């Protein structure tokens, strides 16, 4: 790894903090840069799709509802999460700048994990919205209000920010006296704290706590929500009404599958010694593809959003026609 690894570390008799970490990324894969170019295109489309969805929700007043407050929050988390990860990933591996400053590593770790956890819990609030809409339709507008959803969203942002700030902050108490090679494509929490050579039991406990809160609890709550929805639908006599109610959940179920199935698959496969390259591909796609697909699903699967986009385009076209009619030719005579 050359002389760069000997960049001035901070240490005393018992504590050693490296100036940099080294991100290993893929090993022995030919033409791997093609994959990074693919991620670059994914990022461009992700930014376009999410900015479009955010703009439509912001500009169309009929979408200023509790349901679309949740969709807005998901699109914002998707956009921020992709921006926290992909540009740095491309800079690291396309331009071979694999050394990352210690402080930059912790900062990257925090933002990537924070926005991923916001995505996860936003899907829980979406499930709650569908649960109330189907199980308590007459009370929906009195329960799912703008202040109630705003309070839920603010709570998850504040709680997850506090929890992950504490989890990442615990890295600062570790001593890295051995290797500084992080076997991942970004400064992931597990690969970083496992490099420490002093007691990391508290980091281990917090890693499992964060894993449970970010992944397990949301999955359990979403599963319980859909069990309740299934029971409520079974009591509806008309098959046509059941299908109509179920259709309102399809977008959410697709988002849940896209986000959670790859993560669950990776963790199950980890028990059977999954190859590091396969794990990196799975993990990188898990962090990037949902953010790309979420706005597409909500644009193509939701009639309200499609109609709103059409209205905006029509309004824009009419304003252009009106402004062009107002422009009169200047006579020189």
Secondary structure by P-SEA (a helix, b strand, c coil): ccccccccccccccbbbbcbbbbbcccccccaaaaaaaaaaaaaaaaaaaaaaaaaaaaccccccaaaaaaaaaaaaaaaaaaaccaaaaaacccccccccaaaaaaaaaaaaaaaaaaaaaaaaaaaaaaaaacccccccccccaaaaaaaaaaaaaaaaaaaaaaaaaccccccccccccccccccaaaaaaaccccaaaaaaaaaaaaaaacaaaaaaaaaaaaaaaaaaaacccaaaaaaaaaaaaaaaaaaaaccaaaaaaaaaaaacccaaaaaaaaaaaacccccaaaaaaaaacaaaaaaaaaaaaaaaaaaaaaaaabbbbbcc
